[in-house]
Amino acid sequence: MAVIVDAVIRHQSTKNQPDPIHLSAHYLEPSIPGPCEVQIRVQRTGRRYSNITADLYQKGKMNVTTHMVVGTLPDINNLKIDRATPTILPPHPLAARIPFYTHSALSKYSPKPTKLTFRSALELSADPVVSEAQKKKSLGGLIGGFDASTWTELTEEPDKTVRLGLPAVAFLTDLGRNTPGILPKEDRPGESWHPTMSFQVEFKLKLSTLPDYIAPQTFGIWSTGRFIVEGRHELHSEVWTAPSAIGKPGAIAADDPDWRNKMFCVARSSQMALSIPIEVNKRKAKGREGVKL
């Protein structure tokens, strides 16, 4: 998805609607690392928003088809706040706060899933408060559900002061913990992978306008799911800014009681995915059998 978002940003760079606002994607075929082509078509041009399609091809096959709304993302320093175009942000009592309770500076690196082929490019840290609360959820409680909060740091950019862009955020929206993986061990399926069937992302803010105190390459990913039926499940995720790199001091002190009010949600996503035994994926990787969904 990061490749598609990057292609759309390049396509829109000379236009007066430079930013992706919302995308809805359907995955038709598995993609593999390697050359690809993104074909972009303008479907409708509007005053504030326009609609385009962006489809990713590999080896002549359409792997992902995407419908995207483009426009201009808000500048966090110049938001319109009135009744005609309302904005609700902290300290407003009804504004959403970051669903993390442990400052990233106080966090420790967590083990990375061995099946992540790109695990060398990131570091993870699960919020222990959220993890413990998930363990204590009573089965058959009032609303049920499965929650996870993980500080996520991308590590391949050599200049640690460079602020990551929307393509990286699009990548992060797909890193939420899939619902089957949050199940208690006794209910968790065997080793499996979770191919995405459909995926929606909404971008919230222009990243280049974020305050200097925001960590440039660390984000908080909160994910939640409620239903699993024959392995098919939904996953809702939010990508939030972070006050510091994992385990390192930042501009916002770890003992600042107001640090949660100073974070911003930069994107949210929703997807439908499956749960398939890992052996199927391994056979495909060896070229002996394709995946039939």
C-alpha positions as a Markdown table, in Angstrom:
| # | Residue | x | y | z |
|---|---|---|---|---|
| 1 | Met | 0.0 | 0.0 | 0.0 |
| 2 | Ala | 2.9 | 2.3 | 0.6 |
| 3 | Val | 4.0 | 1.9 | -3.0 |
| 4 | Ile | 0.5 | 2.9 | -4.2 |
| 5 | Val | 0.3 | 5.9 | -1.9 |
| 6 | Asp | 3.8 | 7.1 | -3.0 |
| 7 | Ala | 2.8 | 6.8 | -6.6 |
| 8 | Val | -0.4 | 8.8 | -6.1 |
| 9 | Ile | 1.5 | 11.5 | -4.2 |
| 10 | Arg | 4.0 | 11.8 | -7.1 |
| 11 | His | 1.1 | 12.0 | -9.6 |
| 12 | Gln | -0.6 | 14.7 | -7.6 |
| 13 | Ser | 2.5 | 16.7 | -6.7 |
| 14 | Thr | 1.9 | 19.4 | -9.4 |
| 15 | Lys | -1.9 | 19.7 | -8.7 |
| 16 | Asn | -3.8 | 21.7 | -6.2 |
| 17 | Gln | -5.0 | 18.5 | -4.5 |
| 18 | Pro | -1.7 | 17.0 | -3.5 |
| 19 | Asp | -2.7 | 14.7 | -0.7 |
| 20 | Pro | -4.4 | 11.3 | -0.4 |
| 21 | Ile | -7.3 | 11.6 | 2.0 |
| 22 | His | -9.0 | 8.2 | 1.9 |
| 23 | Leu | -8.3 | 5.0 | 0.1 |
| 24 | Ser | -10.3 | 1.8 | -0.4 |
| 25 | Ala | -8.3 | -1.2 | -1.7 |
| 26 | His | -9.1 | -4.8 | -2.7 |
| 27 | Tyr | -6.4 | -7.4 | -2.9 |
| 28 | Leu | -6.8 | -9.6 | -5.9 |
| 29 | Glu | -3.5 | -11.5 | -6.0 |
| 30 | Pro | -0.6 | -11.8 | -3.6 |
| 31 | Ser | 2.3 | -9.3 | -4.3 |
| 32 | Ile | 5.9 | -10.2 | -4.0 |
| 33 | Pro | 9.0 | -7.9 | -3.5 |
| 34 | Gly | 10.1 | -6.8 | -7.0 |
| 35 | Pro | 9.3 | -4.6 | -9.9 |
| 36 | Cys | 5.7 | -3.3 | -10.1 |
| 37 | Glu | 3.7 | -0.7 | -12.0 |
| 38 | Val | 0.9 | 1.6 | -10.6 |
| 39 | Gln | -1.6 | 2.7 | -13.2 |
| 40 | Ile | -3.5 | 5.9 | -12.1 |
| 41 | Arg | -6.7 | 7.2 | -13.7 |
| 42 | Val | -8.7 | 10.3 | -12.7 |
| 43 | Gln | -12.4 | 9.4 | -12.3 |
| 44 | Arg | -13.8 | 12.8 | -11.1 |
| 45 | Thr | -12.3 | 16.2 | -10.5 |
| 46 | Gly | -14.0 | 18.4 | -7.8 |
| 47 | Arg | -13.4 | 21.7 | -6.1 |
| 48 | Arg | -12.3 | 20.2 | -2.7 |
| 49 | Tyr | -11.9 | 16.5 | -3.4 |
| 50 | Ser | -11.3 | 14.4 | -6.5 |
| 51 | Asn | -11.5 | 10.7 | -7.1 |
| 52 | Ile | -8.9 | 8.5 | -8.8 |
| 53 | Thr | -8.2 | 4.8 | -9.2 |
| 54 | Ala | -4.7 | 3.5 | -8.6 |
| 55 | Asp | -4.1 | -0.2 | -9.5 |
| 56 | Leu | -0.9 | -2.1 | -8.8 |
| 57 | Tyr | 0.3 | -4.6 | -11.4 |
| 58 | Gln | 3.1 | -7.2 | -11.3 |
| 59 | Lys | 4.0 | -9.4 | -14.2 |
| 60 | Gly | 1.0 | -8.2 | -16.2 |
| 61 | Lys | -1.5 | -9.1 | -13.4 |
| 62 | Met | -3.5 | -6.6 | -11.4 |
| 63 | Asn | -2.7 | -7.5 | -7.8 |
| 64 | Val | -4.4 | -4.5 | -6.0 |
| 65 | Thr | -7.1 | -2.2 | -7.1 |
| 66 | Thr | -7.6 | 1.0 | -5.2 |
| 67 | His | -10.1 | 3.9 | -5.2 |
| 68 | Met | -8.8 | 7.0 | -3.7 |
| 69 | Val | -10.1 | 10.4 | -2.6 |
| 70 | Val | -7.4 | 13.2 | -2.9 |
| 71 | Gly | -7.5 | 16.7 | -1.6 |
| 72 | Thr | -5.5 | 18.8 | 0.8 |
| 73 | Leu | -4.8 | 17.5 | 4.3 |
| 74 | Pro | -5.2 | 20.0 | 7.2 |
| 75 | Asp | -2.3 | 22.0 | 8.6 |
| 76 | Ile | -2.2 | 21.2 | 12.3 |
| 77 | Asn | -1.2 | 24.8 | 12.9 |
| 78 | Asn | -4.0 | 26.4 | 10.9 |
| 79 | Leu | -7.1 | 24.3 | 11.6 |
| 80 | Lys | -10.5 | 25.8 | 11.1 |
| 81 | Ile | -12.4 | 25.6 | 14.3 |
| 82 | Asp | -16.0 | 26.8 | 14.0 |
| 83 | Arg | -19.5 | 25.4 | 13.9 |
| 84 | Ala | -19.5 | 25.1 | 10.1 |
| 85 | Thr | -16.4 | 23.0 | 10.0 |
| 86 | Pro | -16.0 | 21.6 | 13.6 |
| 87 | Thr | -12.7 | 20.2 | 14.9 |
| 88 | Ile | -12.5 | 18.3 | 18.2 |
| 89 | Leu | -9.0 | 18.0 | 19.7 |
| 90 | Pro | -7.6 | 17.8 | 23.2 |
| 91 | Pro | -8.0 | 19.5 | 25.7 |
| 92 | His | -11.7 | 19.2 | 24.6 |
| 93 | Pro | -13.2 | 16.7 | 27.0 |
| 94 | Leu | -14.8 | 14.7 | 24.1 |
| 95 | Ala | -11.6 | 14.5 | 22.0 |
| 96 | Ala | -10.0 | 11.1 | 21.6 |
| 97 | Arg | -6.7 | 10.6 | 23.4 |
| 98 | Ile | -3.9 | 8.3 | 22.3 |
| 99 | Pro | -4.8 | 4.7 | 23.5 |
| 100 | Phe | -1.4 | 4.3 | 25.1 |
| 101 | Tyr | -0.6 | 4.6 | 28.8 |
| 102 | Thr | 3.2 | 4.0 | 28.8 |
| 103 | His | 5.4 | 6.9 | 27.5 |
| 104 | Ser | 7.6 | 5.6 | 24.7 |
| 105 | Ala | 10.7 | 6.8 | 26.6 |
| 106 | Leu | 9.9 | 4.3 | 29.3 |
| 107 | Ser | 9.2 | 1.5 | 26.9 |
| 108 | Lys | 11.4 | -1.5 | 26.2 |
| 109 | Tyr | 11.9 | -3.4 | 22.9 |
| 110 | Ser | 9.5 | -6.3 | 22.5 |
| 111 | Pro | 10.3 | -9.5 | 20.5 |
| 112 | Lys | 9.5 | -9.2 | 16.8 |
| 113 | Pro | 7.4 | -11.9 | 15.1 |
| 114 | Thr | 9.8 | -14.2 | 13.3 |
| 115 | Lys | 7.5 | -14.4 | 10.3 |
| 116 | Leu | 7.9 | -10.7 | 9.6 |
| 117 | Thr | 10.3 | -10.7 | 6.6 |
| 118 | Phe | 11.1 | -7.0 | 7.2 |
| 119 | Arg | 11.6 | -7.3 | 10.9 |
| 120 | Ser | 15.2 | -5.9 | 10.6 |
| 121 | Ala | 13.7 | -2.6 | 9.5 |
| 122 | Leu | 11.7 | -1.8 | 12.6 |
| 123 | Glu | 11.5 | -2.1 | 16.4 |
| 124 | Leu | 8.4 | -2.8 | 18.5 |
| 125 | Ser | 7.4 | -2.1 | 22.1 |
| 126 | Ala | 4.0 | -3.4 | 23.4 |
| 127 | Asp | 2.3 | -1.1 | 26.0 |
| 128 | Pro | 2.3 | -3.3 | 29.1 |
| 129 | Val | -0.7 | -1.5 | 30.5 |
| 130 | Val | -2.9 | -2.4 | 27.5 |
| 131 | Ser | -1.4 | -5.9 | 27.3 |
| 132 | Glu | -2.3 | -6.6 | 30.9 |
| 133 | Ala | -5.8 | -5.1 | 30.5 |
| 134 | Gln | -6.3 | -7.5 | 27.6 |
| 135 | Lys | -5.3 | -10.5 | 29.7 |
| 136 | Lys | -7.8 | -9.5 | 32.4 |
| 137 | Lys | -10.7 | -9.1 | 30.1 |
| 138 | Ser | -13.4 | -11.6 | 31.2 |
| 139 | Leu | -14.6 | -14.0 | 28.5 |
| 140 | Gly | -18.1 | -13.1 | 27.6 |
| 141 | Gly | -17.9 | -9.7 | 29.2 |
| 142 | Leu | -20.1 | -6.8 | 28.4 |
| 143 | Ile | -18.6 | -6.0 | 24.9 |
| 144 | Gly | -15.7 | -8.4 | 24.4 |
| 145 | Gly | -13.1 | -7.6 | 21.8 |
| 146 | Phe | -9.3 | -7.7 | 21.5 |
| 147 | Asp | -7.0 | -4.7 | 21.8 |
| 148 | Ala | -3.3 | -4.1 | 21.3 |
| 149 | Ser | -1.1 | -1.0 | 21.5 |
| 150 | Thr | 2.5 | -1.1 | 20.1 |
| 151 | Trp | 5.1 | 1.6 | 19.8 |
| 152 | Thr | 6.6 | 1.1 | 16.3 |
| 153 | Glu | 9.9 | 2.5 | 15.1 |
| 154 | Leu | 11.1 | 2.4 | 11.5 |
| 155 | Thr | 14.9 | 2.1 | 11.5 |
| 156 | Glu | 16.2 | 2.1 | 7.9 |
| 157 | Glu | 16.4 | 5.9 | 7.5 |
| 158 | Pro | 20.0 | 6.8 | 8.3 |
| 159 | Asp | 19.1 | 10.4 | 9.3 |
| 160 | Lys | 17.1 | 10.0 | 12.5 |
| 161 | Thr | 15.9 | 13.6 | 12.3 |
| 162 | Val | 14.0 | 13.1 | 9.0 |
| 163 | Arg | 10.2 | 13.0 | 9.5 |
| 164 | Leu | 8.6 | 10.0 | 7.7 |
| 165 | Gly | 5.8 | 10.7 | 5.2 |
| 166 | Leu | 2.4 | 9.3 | 4.3 |
| 167 | Pro | 3.8 | 6.2 | 2.4 |
| 168 | Ala | 5.4 | 5.1 | 5.7 |
| 169 | Val | 2.1 | 5.8 | 7.5 |
| 170 | Ala | 0.2 | 3.7 | 4.9 |
| 171 | Phe | 2.6 | 0.9 | 5.7 |
| 172 | Leu | 2.1 | 1.3 | 9.4 |
| 173 | Thr | -1.7 | 1.1 | 9.2 |
| 174 | Asp | -1.3 | -2.6 | 8.1 |
| 175 | Leu | 0.9 | -3.5 | 11.1 |
| 176 | Gly | -1.8 | -3.7 | 13.7 |
| 177 | Arg | -2.0 | -7.1 | 15.4 |
| 178 | Asn | -4.5 | -9.3 | 13.6 |
| 179 | Thr | -7.3 | -10.3 | 15.9 |
| 180 | Pro | -6.5 | -14.1 | 16.0 |
| 181 | Gly | -3.0 | -13.2 | 17.3 |
| 182 | Ile | -4.5 | -11.4 | 20.3 |
| 183 | Leu | -6.5 | -14.4 | 21.4 |
| 184 | Pro | -5.4 | -16.2 | 24.6 |
| 185 | Lys | -3.0 | -19.0 | 23.9 |
| 186 | Glu | -5.6 | -21.7 | 24.5 |
| 187 | Asp | -7.8 | -20.2 | 21.8 |
| 188 | Arg | -5.1 | -19.1 | 19.4 |
| 189 | Pro | -4.8 | -21.0 | 16.0 |
| 190 | Gly | -1.6 | -22.6 | 15.0 |
| 191 | Glu | 1.1 | -20.7 | 13.2 |
| 192 | Ser | -0.8 | -18.8 | 10.4 |
| 193 | Trp | -0.7 | -15.8 | 8.2 |
| 194 | His | -3.4 | -13.3 | 7.7 |
| 195 | Pro | -3.9 | -12.2 | 4.0 |
| 196 | Thr | -5.8 | -9.0 | 3.7 |
| 197 | Met | -8.9 | -9.1 | 1.4 |
| 198 | Ser | -10.1 | -5.5 | 1.6 |
| 199 | Phe | -8.5 | -2.4 | 3.2 |
| 200 | Gln | -9.5 | 1.2 | 3.9 |
| 201 | Val | -7.3 | 4.0 | 5.2 |
| 202 | Glu | -8.2 | 7.6 | 6.1 |
| 203 | Phe | -5.3 | 10.1 | 6.5 |
| 204 | Lys | -5.9 | 12.8 | 9.1 |
| 205 | Leu | -3.2 | 15.5 | 9.0 |
| 206 | Lys | -0.3 | 16.9 | 7.0 |
| 207 | Leu | 2.7 | 15.3 | 8.7 |
| 208 | Ser | 5.1 | 18.1 | 7.7 |
| 209 | Thr | 3.1 | 20.5 | 10.0 |
| 210 | Leu | 3.4 | 18.4 | 13.1 |
| 211 | Pro | 5.1 | 20.2 | 16.1 |
| 212 | Asp | 8.9 | 19.7 | 16.5 |
| 213 | Tyr | 8.4 | 17.8 | 19.8 |
| 214 | Ile | 6.8 | 14.9 | 17.9 |
| 215 | Ala | 9.2 | 11.9 | 17.3 |
| 216 | Pro | 10.0 | 11.8 | 13.6 |
| 217 | Gln | 10.2 | 8.0 | 13.0 |
| 218 | Thr | 8.3 | 6.5 | 15.9 |
| 219 | Phe | 4.5 | 5.9 | 16.0 |
| 220 | Gly | 1.9 | 4.3 | 18.2 |
| 221 | Ile | -0.3 | 1.7 | 16.5 |
| 222 | Trp | -3.5 | 0.7 | 18.3 |
| 223 | Ser | -5.5 | -2.1 | 16.9 |
| 224 | Thr | -8.8 | -3.7 | 17.9 |
| 225 | Gly | -11.1 | -6.4 | 16.6 |
| 226 | Arg | -14.3 | -8.0 | 17.8 |
| 227 | Phe | -15.3 | -10.8 | 15.4 |
| 228 | Ile | -13.7 | -14.0 | 14.1 |
| 229 | Val | -15.8 | -16.4 | 12.0 |
| 230 | Glu | -14.0 | -19.4 | 10.4 |
| 231 | Gly | -10.8 | -17.4 | 10.5 |
| 232 | Arg | -12.2 | -14.3 | 8.7 |
| 233 | His | -11.9 | -11.3 | 10.9 |
| 234 | Glu | -11.9 | -7.5 | 10.9 |
| 235 | Leu | -9.2 | -5.2 | 12.2 |
| 236 | His | -9.5 | -1.5 | 13.0 |
| 237 | Ser | -6.2 | 0.4 | 13.6 |
| 238 | Glu | -5.2 | 3.9 | 14.5 |
| 239 | Val | -1.7 | 5.4 | 13.9 |
| 240 | Trp | -0.7 | 8.0 | 16.5 |
| 241 | Thr | 2.4 | 10.2 | 16.9 |
| 242 | Ala | 4.9 | 9.4 | 19.6 |
| 243 | Pro | 6.6 | 11.7 | 22.2 |
| 244 | Ser | 10.0 | 10.0 | 21.7 |
| 245 | Ala | 11.9 | 7.1 | 20.2 |
| 246 | Ile | 11.5 | 3.8 | 22.0 |
| 247 | Gly | 13.4 | 3.8 | 25.3 |
| 248 | Lys | 15.0 | 7.3 | 24.7 |
| 249 | Pro | 14.2 | 10.7 | 26.1 |
| 250 | Gly | 12.3 | 13.1 | 23.9 |
| 251 | Ala | 11.2 | 16.7 | 24.0 |
| 252 | Ile | 8.2 | 15.7 | 26.1 |
| 253 | Ala | 9.4 | 14.4 | 29.5 |
| 254 | Ala | 8.2 | 10.9 | 30.5 |
| 255 | Asp | 6.8 | 12.4 | 33.7 |
| 256 | Asp | 4.8 | 15.1 | 31.9 |
| 257 | Pro | 1.2 | 14.3 | 33.0 |
| 258 | Asp | -0.2 | 16.0 | 29.9 |
| 259 | Trp | 1.9 | 14.0 | 27.3 |
| 260 | Arg | -1.2 | 12.1 | 26.0 |
| 261 | Asn | -3.0 | 15.3 | 25.2 |
| 262 | Lys | -0.1 | 16.4 | 23.0 |
| 263 | Met | -0.3 | 13.4 | 20.6 |
| 264 | Phe | -2.2 | 13.3 | 17.3 |
| 265 | Cys | -3.9 | 10.6 | 15.3 |
| 266 | Val | -2.5 | 10.7 | 11.8 |
| 267 | Ala | -4.4 | 7.9 | 10.2 |
| 268 | Arg | -7.0 | 5.2 | 10.8 |
| 269 | Ser | -7.7 | 2.0 | 8.9 |
| 270 | Ser | -10.1 | -0.9 | 8.7 |
| 271 | Gln | -9.6 | -4.2 | 7.0 |
| 272 | Met | -11.0 | -7.7 | 6.4 |
| 273 | Ala | -8.5 | -10.5 | 6.6 |
| 274 | Leu | -8.4 | -14.3 | 6.7 |
| 275 | Ser | -6.4 | -16.8 | 8.8 |
| 276 | Ile | -4.6 | -19.4 | 6.8 |
| 277 | Pro | -2.1 | -22.0 | 8.0 |
| 278 | Ile | 1.5 | -20.9 | 7.5 |
| 279 | Glu | 2.3 | -24.1 | 5.5 |
| 280 | Val | 0.2 | -22.8 | 2.6 |
| 281 | Asn | 2.3 | -19.6 | 2.4 |
| 282 | Lys | 5.5 | -21.6 | 2.7 |
| 283 | Arg | 4.5 | -23.9 | -0.2 |
| 284 | Lys | 3.7 | -20.8 | -2.3 |
| 285 | Ala | 7.1 | -19.3 | -1.5 |
| 286 | Lys | 8.8 | -22.5 | -2.7 |
| 287 | Gly | 6.8 | -22.3 | -6.0 |
| 288 | Arg | 5.0 | -25.6 | -5.5 |
| 289 | Glu | 1.5 | -24.3 | -5.0 |
| 290 | Gly | -0.5 | -21.1 | -5.4 |
| 291 | Val | -2.8 | -19.7 | -2.8 |
| 292 | Lys | -6.5 | -20.3 | -3.4 |
| 293 | Leu | -8.7 | -18.0 | -1.2 |
